[in-house]
Amino acid sequence: MKVTRSITVRRILSALLALIWFPLAVGVDYLAGKPVSAQPFTWRYDDLRQLDSADEGAPPQCDFIAAYVRTERADLEIRLDTLTSQGPADCDLYLAFDLQNGGNRTLPVRAVSPLAWDYLLIARAHQTPLVQEASGATAPLIPQIFRDPQQDTWIIRLNRYLLPGPRHQVTFQAWSTLPDHKDIADTIGPFEFSAVPPPPASLLLVFWDTLPAASPAQVLRRWDGAHTGPYGQRHGLRHLIEAASQYRVPIVLADLMAPSSLAGLDAVGGLKIVQQAQRQGWLILPTPAMGMPDITAWSQAFSQTTRANFGFFDSSVRFGAFPTEALSPGRAYFSRLADSSHILQFNGARLLPLPNGFLQGDSFLPQIESSGRLSLPVKRTLIRTALSPDPTDLVVLGESLPTSPWADRRFAFAVMKYLANHPWIHVLDEADLWMHPARPLDSKALHTCKDVWCTQADWVSLMPTEALGISLFNTTTTTLREIPTTLQTSAFRIQLTQTAAMLSHPTPDLALQKLRAEYRGELGYLQQALKWASHPVSTHTCEVDLDEDGMPECILISTTALAILNLQGGRLVHLSLMQPEGPLQIIAPSAQLTIGLSDPATWKQENGIWADPTVVPGGVVHPQDTAVYQVMSLESTCITLHSPTTGLEKRYCLHPNGLTVAVRGNSPTPPLLLPLVLVTPECFRPGWAQRYFLSPISKTHAVWAVFGRGFVDIRANQEFEITSFTESLPLLGQPEDPNRDYPAGHYIPFPMTLLTFPDPTSLLLEITLN
């Protein structure tokens, strides 16, 4: 009688104590699917006890992949991860506790427990969970059970003071079934409270095309765009960075340190966001080298200088098609080799794998589902890697960012939260890139690859070929090699490198390659400008084919000015004037800065220089003018051109500080365009856009200036229209607004101002640098 009374009293006290520790109603959170905690990082790697392979035959929502145990104040908490989830009541759960000798092995399902359990938690869908003792009686333990459908987790809480025996000796095993079924879907365990955590899966997140920034419209859309990305939602680099920073998940932004991207980042006000994330260790920012392998040495050097100008500390990681013979020991290079799941060691350098989708024109398996979750194939790959006995195994994810759901604001935070809350996944930071075990690479394995991206080993060319104007790229590298960097040559060396990199950067897009080939002549003009800057000697001729199109160009050169004219369209393709600080380029085709901003469906290669309808192929030219002009007169500082097709006559004359243009004609002609650029090295320093200043003095007179480098005075005998990228600058600090009517300057390249003259039949124009 005393024994019975003692047991009864103990059970009553236990139940009361349980109610004190567990004030929430039993089963409410389980049925509602309420997350156990709104805070990330509540579970650590030290809590992990066991990993289990993803069973292809099991329902994924019932397929266990990880088990954790920990104590939290008075609670014993067990967490079970499943491959996915379909709601708060998608499976029945059974969890056995073995605390002491003896126990029961029977289960209320078609299975026998390998554990002689003392307590069995039974949590069936839509029923109140309970804990059963080995004797079959209901235990005085009131569990809290949470099913988080977003994180694919079960969390079970029990008052640890109500469990007999030392907690470090507890052993667990779990089973799952479909709701109201008896057949086992999956099991995990046995696992002990004090078990050593198994090795995690190593994951590297790499993104490229991170911030294309050729125009205000493009950089704003790629930073914080509206109705864009694969699902037409709020999308952009900003959201990916903010999600990674909030959940402390390191990511690689492979080409964000490209000079044009840094200039664009500064224009949209994103520098501080990126700088802070880098300081905190959540961003790995390699130094990129854009362009074909032969350009990478100069491209990487300029990227190195530019990132320092913008306040980013250096990185030992490189991103670009570097020649294999030029790899430096102690550096890490992202490579596109056959092995995409290991870090390789080669001659003291590390070769880091890129995701399978890099430089591939065809589609590949999605990494994020339309629901915003990591896809099942990705999760299976991760758990398979975690269970691999090879410590060098690695999973690499990431995509080209403009078309990736990783930058969709709805998905970025959800996926980063998942990675942060699943400590069996270890996302590598920059230090890990050197600590992670690497495999040695035999030099014979690179015999088919002359560069780390294997750009010449593909069945389809990724770069310019003989048919696509490779010779101008070859002469570009020769010119850069032969002409040293001085105060006079620095600006043109930078621009020649930037344009060559833009026109030759590896791509599997054959249409884009062919489009670039139409504008390869820009390299010839810039080579001539660089030679003039290094040795300005007066000359005038119409017998040089700078752009290798089979027709000669005309050049007017003095010690203070350079003008290059293309007879097709009679257009001014280059104007530079000399200053004490070095030459300043004033006029250039927009293709020197960028191409391909228009819809690819509108590209027409048969239109030559007008193949991209958004390109302005020079100055003093009207749209679609393909007529070949004749040279009527050539003097030391002046040239007169005439179009037999339209009857239009153009006369260009150099003077010490500029150029005068006279245009005459009899028949109606479309308006003439004049693109002003003022390209300076200051374009690649913080606050560069605010240095540009446009002042319309009158309808026939305007000033276009770069503070610290002088101003260009434009006067005409007729009214002209002005469109400038500066019109859009005040709007770039705000998210893209689909309901805003953006100015025309929002859509032209940085740092261009476009003048339009409505009446070409009688135009007098003077351009002066003061």
Secondary structure as UniProt FT lines:
FT   HELIX           2..21
FT   TURN            26..27
FT   HELIX           28..32
FT   TURN            40..41
FT   HELIX           45..47
FT   STRAND          48..51
FT   TURN            56..57
FT   HELIX           60..62
FT   STRAND          64..72
FT   TURN            73..74
FT   STRAND          75..82
FT   TURN            88..89
FT   STRAND          92..98
FT   STRAND          104..106
FT   STRAND          112..117
FT   STRAND          119..123
FT   TURN            125..126
FT   STRAND          130..133
FT   TURN            134..135
FT   STRAND          144..148
FT   TURN            149..152
FT   STRAND          153..159
FT   HELIX           160..162
FT   HELIX           167..169
FT   STRAND          171..177
FT   TURN            179..180
FT   STRAND          186..192
FT   TURN            193..194
FT   STRAND          201..208
FT   HELIX           216..224
FT   STRAND          225..228
FT   TURN            229..232
FT   STRAND          233..235
FT   HELIX           237..247
FT   STRAND          251..253
FT   TURN            254..257
FT   HELIX           259..267
FT   TURN            268..269
FT   HELIX           271..279
FT   TURN            280..281
FT   STRAND          283..284
FT   STRAND          287..289
FT   HELIX           293..295
FT   HELIX           296..309
FT   TURN            310..311
FT   STRAND          317..320
FT   HELIX           324..326
FT   TURN            329..330
FT   STRAND          332..335
FT   STRAND          344..346
FT   TURN            347..348
FT   STRAND          349..353
FT   TURN            356..359
FT   TURN            370..371
FT   HELIX           376..387
FT   TURN            391..392
FT   STRAND          395..397
FT   HELIX           401..403
FT   HELIX           405..407
FT   HELIX           409..420
FT   TURN            423..424
FT   STRAND          425..427
FT   TURN            430..431
FT   HELIX           432..435
FT   STRAND          439..440
FT   HELIX           443..446
FT   TURN            447..448
FT   TURN            452..453
FT   TURN            455..456
FT   HELIX           466..468
FT   HELIX           470..482
FT   TURN            487..489
FT   HELIX           490..504
FT   HELIX           510..518
FT   TURN            519..520
FT   HELIX           521..534
FT   STRAND          539..544
FT   TURN            546..547
FT   STRAND          553..557
FT   STRAND          561..566
FT   TURN            569..570
FT   STRAND          571..579
FT   TURN            580..581
FT   STRAND          582..587
FT   HELIX           590..592
FT   HELIX           600..602
FT   HELIX           605..610
FT   TURN            613..614
FT   TURN            623..624
FT   STRAND          630..634
FT   STRAND          638..642
FT   TURN            644..646
FT   STRAND          649..655
FT   TURN            656..657
FT   STRAND          658..664
FT   STRAND          672..679
FT   HELIX           681..684
FT   TURN            686..687
FT   HELIX           688..691
FT   STRAND          692..698
FT   TURN            699..700
FT   STRAND          701..706
FT   TURN            707..708
FT   STRAND          711..716
FT   STRAND          721..724
FT   HELIX           725..731
FT   TURN            732..733
FT   TURN            738..739
FT   HELIX           744..747
FT   TURN            750..751
FT   STRAND          753..757
FT   TURN            760..761
FT   STRAND          762..769
//
